[in-house]
Amino acid sequence: MAFKPLYTTVAVIGIATASGAAWWYQNKMPAKGQEAVVDKSSGAAPAPAASASAPRAPSVEVAKVEVMKLTDDALAVGNLRSRQGVIVRPEIAGRVAQLNFKDGDRVKKGQLLVQLDDQLPRAQLLQSQAELSIAQTVHKRNQDLAAQNFISASTVDASASALEVAQAKLALSKATAERYKILAPFDGMTGIRTVNPGDYLKDGADIVNIEDIDAVFVDFRLPERFMTKVRKGQKASIDLDALPGRKFVAHVQAIDPLIDANGRSVGIRACIDNRQMQLRPGMFARVTAVFGERERALVVPEEAIVPQGQKAFVIKIVDGPEKDTKISQRVEVKVGIRRPGRVEILDGLTAEDVVVIAGQQRLQKDGGMVRVIELSRARPGAGGPPGAAGPQAPASAPTAVSSASAPSPVVGKPPAGKPGPAAKTPEGPNPCLSTAGLESPGGAGGANRGSGGRRGPASSS
């Protein structure tokens, strides 16, 4: 029993000695073998030994900075509204004597639409005309008699006042008779009437709606952060679910000065040329508001951005001090428009630069040696050598801030694969760009339509 601790100690020492000998054999013997090779060769072999002992450069994947066309825009949804629209209503009660329009007809401003029974006002008008004729005759006779000093001047004054009263009665009778005629307030198209000849109408009853749709408005809202970008005259691309595959161009005409406190959004109204009569008020619209375009924007893959706090960095690859060597350089950049998989660089890079897109975590310090293992392929929308503008992005390339953009806006473009007849170019100026085409945009127009599709108490006489 006294020899048991001694045996344990000897065993531990033996195991430690064997382990050390094995380690020495695995690490020192190759070095001796290499020295033997050097002694037998011409002396050009020491370089591999030196390189084997040197640290290996980290490998990274890189991509070139792309030059492409970008569009700064935002997406929204809205509704189409008539440029002008009104519900025709009578100002007085009466029976419908005549309807001078058909459902869906085009009407001109001042055209007689509805004639109410006006027998009584016409009789009153004849009576007023007769009274005026009598008053004129009496006043002329009094003037002649006063010139011969047969009557006093007060009698002449009384006849002059009676003449003025008769003239006022005639004007009142004419105005009353005119109220039995309902005229079109502007050029437009009639809707479906709700009355027929012989119906008795109360004052304010709906007769028919008239819509001016040579140009239509699209009302939409954008978040308040776009207030500094949106301007009058800017263009917007319009997609309609009712007309798939077609694009329309709208021009921003008005920006609401009041921001909605609930949704923190601003209301915007744009105008669409609708002389081809393809659009109708009430359609649902998907709006792409365009704030600007950049023909030669610098774009890098999204993976190249290294965020750090409130700043953004990229790791640029530059030539090293020795031939065929590359080193890393950390650069702060200013980020612009974002695309799916791409980020615009406003400052910090040039079109000739190459940036790291994978392996940034392997770079321990700035200026270290790197090994490029793969150059990413050119992405769609950019081609040719770096620094040269590539071909324009196809129609399916992304052009919106929050989603992919659609093809270039073309009015009346048929769906892909379904060529349609050539659209006839409308004659005359664009009503959205003509000052005359914006007559009373906020009066009896589409702005008066409520959420239920009916306007306030506006009537036409």
C-alpha positions in Angstrom: 0.0 0.0 0.0 2.9 2.4 0.6 4.0 2.1 -3.0 0.6 3.1 -4.5 1.2 6.9 -4.5 4.6 6.3 -6.0 3.1 4.4 -8.9 0.5 7.1 -9.5 3.2 9.8 -9.7 5.4 7.8 -12.1 2.3 7.2 -14.3 1.5 10.9 -14.5 5.1 11.8 -15.3 5.2 9.2 -18.0 2.0 10.4 -19.7 3.2 14.0 -19.7 6.6 13.0 -21.2 4.9 11.0 -23.9 2.6 13.9 -24.8 5.4 16.4 -25.0 7.4 14.1 -27.2 4.5 13.6 -29.6 3.9 17.4 -29.8 7.6 18.0 -30.5 7.6 15.3 -33.2 4.6 16.8 -35.0 5.8 20.5 -35.0 9.6 20.3 -35.3 10.1 17.4 -37.7 8.5 19.2 -40.8 10.8 22.2 -40.2 13.8 19.9 -40.2 12.6 18.3 -43.4 12.3 21.7 -45.1 15.8 22.6 -44.0 17.0 19.4 -45.6 15.3 20.3 -48.8 16.8 23.7 -48.8 20.3 22.2 -48.3 19.8 20.0 -51.4 18.2 22.6 -53.7 19.4 25.8 -55.3 18.2 28.1 -52.5 14.9 29.2 -54.1 12.8 27.1 -51.7 12.9 29.1 -48.5 10.0 31.3 -49.7 7.3 28.7 -49.2 8.4 28.2 -45.6 8.3 31.9 -44.9 4.9 32.2 -46.5 3.6 29.3 -44.6 4.5 31.0 -41.3 3.0 34.3 -42.4 -0.8 35.0 -41.6 -3.2 34.4 -44.4 -5.1 37.4 -45.9 -8.9 37.3 -45.3 -11.0 36.6 -48.4 -13.9 38.9 -49.3 -16.5 39.2 -52.1 -16.6 42.5 -53.9 -18.8 44.4 -56.4 -18.2 47.5 -58.6 -20.2 50.7 -58.1 -23.0 50.8 -60.7 -24.1 53.8 -62.6 -27.8 53.8 -63.5 -31.0 55.9 -63.8 -33.0 56.3 -60.6 -36.4 57.9 -60.0 -37.2 59.5 -56.6 -40.8 58.7 -56.0 -43.4 57.4 -53.5 -46.5 55.2 -53.7 -50.0 56.1 -52.6 -53.6 55.2 -53.3 -56.4 57.6 -54.3 -59.8 58.1 -56.1 -60.7 59.7 -59.3 -63.1 62.7 -59.2 -64.7 64.9 -61.9 -63.0 68.1 -62.7 -66.4 69.7 -62.3 -69.6 68.0 -61.3 -73.0 68.9 -59.9 -76.4 67.5 -59.1 -79.0 69.5 -61.0 -81.8 70.6 -58.7 -84.8 73.0 -59.1 -84.9 76.2 -57.0 -88.7 76.2 -57.0 -91.4 73.6 -56.9 -93.2 72.7 -60.1 -94.3 70.1 -62.6 -91.8 68.8 -65.2 -93.1 69.9 -68.6 -90.2 68.9 -70.8 -86.8 67.1 -70.6 -84.4 68.3 -73.3 -81.6 65.7 -72.7 -81.0 62.0 -72.7 -79.1 59.9 -70.3 -75.4 60.0 -70.9 -75.6 62.9 -73.4 -73.0 65.6 -73.8 -74.4 69.0 -73.0 -73.1 72.6 -73.4 -73.0 75.4 -70.9 -76.4 77.3 -71.0 -78.3 74.4 -72.7 -81.9 74.0 -71.5 -82.2 70.8 -69.6 -85.5 70.8 -67.9 -88.6 73.1 -68.5 -91.0 73.3 -65.6 -94.7 74.2 -66.2 -94.5 78.0 -66.4 -98.0 79.0 -67.4 -98.6 81.1 -64.3 -95.3 83.0 -64.4 -95.7 83.7 -68.1 -99.1 85.2 -67.4 -97.6 87.3 -64.7 -94.9 88.4 -67.1 -97.6 89.5 -69.7 -99.4 91.4 -66.9 -96.1 93.2 -65.9 -95.4 94.2 -69.5 -98.9 95.6 -69.8 -98.5 97.6 -66.6 -95.2 98.9 -67.8 -96.7 100.0 -71.1 -99.5 101.9 -69.2 -96.9 103.5 -66.9 -94.8 104.7 -69.8 -97.8 106.2 -71.6 -99.0 108.0 -68.5 -95.6 109.4 -67.7 -95.0 110.6 -71.2 -98.5 112.4 -71.2 -97.7 114.0 -67.8 -94.4 115.3 -69.2 -96.2 116.9 -72.1 -98.8 118.5 -69.9 -96.2 119.7 -67.4 -94.4 121.4 -70.3 -97.6 123.4 -71.0 -98.1 124.2 -67.3 -101.4 122.2 -67.1 -100.2 119.9 -64.2 -97.9 120.3 -61.3 -94.3 118.9 -61.1 -95.4 116.6 -58.3 -97.8 114.8 -60.6 -94.9 114.2 -63.0 -92.7 112.8 -60.2 -95.5 110.5 -59.2 -95.8 109.1 -62.7 -92.0 108.6 -62.9 -92.1 106.6 -59.7 -95.0 104.5 -61.0 -92.9 103.9 -64.2 -90.0 102.6 -62.1 -92.3 100.3 -60.1 -93.7 98.9 -63.3 -90.1 98.3 -64.6 -89.2 96.5 -61.4 -92.3 94.3 -61.6 -91.4 93.3 -65.1 -87.8 92.4 -64.1 -89.2 90.3 -61.2 -91.6 88.5 -63.5 -88.8 87.7 -65.9 -86.6 86.4 -63.2 -89.4 84.3 -61.8 -90.1 82.8 -65.2 -86.5 82.0 -65.8 -86.4 80.0 -62.6 -88.7 77.5 -64.3 -85.9 76.8 -66.8 -83.0 74.7 -65.6 -79.8 75.2 -67.7 -76.5 73.3 -67.8 -74.0 75.2 -65.7 -71.0 73.9 -67.7 -70.0 71.6 -70.5 -70.2 68.0 -69.5 -72.0 64.6 -69.6 -75.3 63.9 -68.0 -75.9 60.9 -65.8 -79.0 58.9 -65.4 -82.1 61.0 -64.7 -84.4 60.3 -61.7 -87.4 62.2 -63.1 -89.8 62.0 -66.0 -92.1 64.4 -67.8 -95.1 65.1 -65.6 -93.4 64.5 -62.3 -94.0 67.1 -59.6 -90.7 68.2 -58.1 -90.2 70.0 -54.8 -87.5 72.6 -54.6 -84.0 70.9 -54.1 -85.1 67.5 -55.5 -82.4 65.6 -57.5 -82.9 65.6 -61.3 -79.6 64.4 -62.9 -75.9 64.7 -62.3 -73.6 66.4 -64.8 -69.9 65.6 -64.9 -67.1 67.3 -66.7 -64.6 64.5 -67.4 -62.5 65.9 -70.2 -60.0 66.0 -67.3 -60.3 64.1 -64.1 -58.8 64.7 -60.7 -57.0 62.1 -58.6 -56.9 62.9 -54.9 -54.4 61.1 -52.7 -52.4 61.6 -49.5 -48.7 61.3 -48.8 -46.9 61.2 -45.4 -45.8 64.5 -44.1 -42.1 63.7 -44.7 -42.7 64.2 -48.4 -43.8 67.8 -47.9 -40.4 69.2 -48.9 -40.3 67.2 -52.1 -43.8 67.5 -53.6 -44.3 70.6 -55.9 -47.0 71.9 -58.2 -46.4 70.7 -61.8 -44.7 67.4 -60.8 -45.8 64.3 -62.6 -47.3 61.2 -61.2 -47.9 57.7 -62.8 -51.4 56.3 -62.3 -52.3 52.6 -62.4 -56.0 51.6 -62.3 -57.3 48.2 -61.2 -60.2 48.7 -63.6 -57.7 49.1 -66.6 -54.9 46.7 -65.9 -51.7 47.2 -68.0 -52.5 50.8 -68.8 -50.6 53.9 -67.5 -51.8 57.4 -67.2 -49.8 60.6 -66.4 -51.1 63.1 -63.9 -49.9 66.6 -63.1 -49.9 67.9 -59.5 -52.2 70.9 -59.3 -52.8 71.6 -55.7 -51.3 70.7 -52.3 -53.5 71.0 -49.2 -51.9 73.5 -46.8 -53.4 71.6 -43.8 -51.8 68.4 -42.6 -54.1 65.8 -41.2 -53.4 65.5 -37.5 -54.7 62.0 -37.2 -52.7 60.4 -40.0 -49.9 62.9 -40.3 -50.5 63.1 -44.1 -51.0 65.9 -46.6 -53.7 65.9 -49.3 -52.6 66.3 -53.0 -54.7 66.7 -56.1 -53.4 65.9 -59.6 -55.1 66.2 -63.0 -55.3 63.5 -65.7 -56.0 64.3 -69.4 -59.2 62.3 -70.1 -60.2 63.5 -73.6 -60.2 59.8 -74.7 -62.9 59.2 -72.2 -61.2 56.1 -70.7 -61.5 57.2 -67.0 -64.6 57.6 -64.9 -65.0 59.4 -61.5 -64.9 57.0 -58.6 -62.2 54.7 -59.9 -59.6 53.4 -57.5 -56.1 54.5 -58.5 -52.6 53.5 -57.5 -50.4 56.6 -57.6 -46.6 56.8 -58.0 -45.7 60.4 -57.3 -42.4 61.3 -59.0 -40.3 63.9 -57.3 -37.2 63.8 -59.6 -34.9 61.7 -61.7 -31.2 61.1 -61.6 -29.6 60.0 -64.9 -26.2 58.9 -63.5 -26.8 57.7 -59.9 -24.1 55.7 -58.1 -25.6 52.5 -56.7 -24.0 49.7 -54.6 -25.5 46.4 -53.4 -27.4 46.7 -50.1 -25.0 44.2 -48.5 -22.1 46.7 -48.9 -23.5 49.2 -46.3 -22.1 48.8 -42.8 -24.2 50.9 -40.4 -22.6 52.3 -37.3 -24.8 54.4 -35.1 -26.3 57.2 -37.2 -23.6 56.9 -39.9 -23.1 54.5 -42.8 -19.8 53.1 -44.1 -18.6 50.9 -46.9 -15.3 49.0 -47.2 -13.5 50.0 -50.4 -10.9 47.8 -52.1 -7.8 49.7 -53.3 -4.4 48.7 -54.6 -1.8 47.7 -52.0 1.9 48.9 -51.8 3.1 45.8 -53.6 2.1 44.5 -57.1 -1.1 42.5 -57.3 -2.0 43.2 -53.7 -5.2 44.7 -52.4 -6.0 46.4 -49.1 -9.2 47.5 -47.5 -10.2 51.1 -46.8 -13.2 52.1 -44.6 -15.1 55.0 -46.1 -18.1 57.0 -44.7 -20.9 57.5 -47.3 -24.1 59.4 -47.6 -27.0 57.2 -48.5 -29.8 58.3 -50.9 -32.6 56.4 -52.5 -33.1 52.8 -51.6 -34.2 50.0 -54.0 -34.8 46.3 -53.4 -31.2 45.1 -53.1 -29.6 48.5 -54.0 -28.7 51.7 -52.2 -27.8 55.0 -53.9 -24.6 56.7 -52.7 -24.7 60.5 -52.8 -21.2 61.1 -51.4 -18.1 59.1 -50.6 -17.6 56.9 -53.7 -16.9 57.2 -57.4 -18.0 55.2 -60.4 -14.6 53.4 -60.5 -14.6 52.1 -57.0 -15.0 48.5 -55.8 -16.6 47.7 -52.5 -16.9 44.7 -50.3 -20.3 43.0 -50.2 -19.4 39.9 -48.1 -16.7 39.2 -45.5 -16.6 42.5 -43.8 -16.5 40.8 -40.4 -13.2 39.1 -41.3 -11.4 42.5 -41.7 -9.9 43.2 -38.3 -8.4 46.6 -39.1 -8.5 49.3 -41.8 -5.7 49.1 -44.4 -5.1 45.3 -44.0 -4.4 43.0 -46.9 -7.4 41.2 -48.4 -7.9 38.5 -51.0 -10.7 38.9 -53.5 -12.2 35.5 -54.2 -15.1 36.5 -56.4 -16.3 39.6 -58.3 -20.0 39.7 -58.3 -21.7 39.8 -61.7 -23.2 42.9 -63.0 -26.7 43.5 -61.9 -29.6 44.3 -64.2 -29.8 47.9 -65.1 -26.1 48.6 -65.3 -23.6 47.4 -67.9 -20.3 48.3 -69.5 -17.2 49.4 -67.7 -17.5 51.1 -64.3 -18.0 54.8 -64.6 -20.0 54.5 -67.8 -23.7 54.8 -67.7 -25.3 51.5 -68.5 -28.4 50.9 -70.5 -31.6 52.2 -68.9 -33.4 49.9 -66.5 -36.1 47.8 -68.1 -39.7 48.6 -67.4 -39.8 46.1 -64.5 -36.8 47.7 -62.8 -37.6 49.3 -59.4 -38.3 53.0 -59.4 -40.2 53.7 -56.2 -39.1 54.5 -52.7 -41.0 51.7 -51.1 -41.7 49.2 -53.9 -40.8 48.4 -57.5 -41.8 50.9 -60.1 -43.9 50.3 -63.1 -43.1 50.9 -66.8 -42.8 54.3 -68.3 -46.2 56.0 -68.2 -47.9 55.7 -71.6 -51.5 56.8 -71.9 -53.7 54.0 -73.2 -51.0 51.4 -73.4 -52.5 47.9 -74.0 -51.5 45.0 -71.7 -48.3 43.1 -72.7 -48.9 40.4 -75.2 -52.3 42.0 -76.3 -51.6 44.6 -78.9 -54.5 46.9 -79.3 -55.5 49.5 -81.9 -53.4 52.7 -82.0 -54.9 55.3 -79.7 -56.0 58.4 -81.4 -54.1 61.5 -80.3 -56.5 64.0 -78.7 -56.8 67.4 -80.4 -56.2 70.7 -78.7 -54.2 71.6 -75.6 -54.1 69.4 -72.5 -56.9 70.5 -70.3 -54.8 69.8 -67.2 -52.1 72.3 -68.5 -54.6 75.0 -69.7 -55.7 77.7 -67.4 -59.0 77.9 -69.2 -59.6 74.3 -68.5 -59.5 74.8 -64.8 -62.7 76.9 -64.6 -64.1 76.9 -61.1 -62.2 73.8 -59.8 -63.4 74.4 -56.3 -66.9 75.6 -57.0 -69.6 73.3 -58.1 -66.9 70.7 -59.2 -65.8 67.4 -57.9 -64.5 69.0 -54.7 -68.1 69.2 -53.5 -68.7 65.5 -53.6 -69.1 64.0 -50.2 -68.2 60.5 -49.0 -71.6 59.2 -50.2 -71.2 60.5 -53.7 -73.7 63.3 -53.3 -73.0 67.0 -53.2 -74.2 69.6 -50.9 -77.2 71.8 -51.6 -76.0 73.2 -54.9 -78.7 73.8 -57.5 -78.7 74.9 -61.1 -81.0 77.4 -62.6 
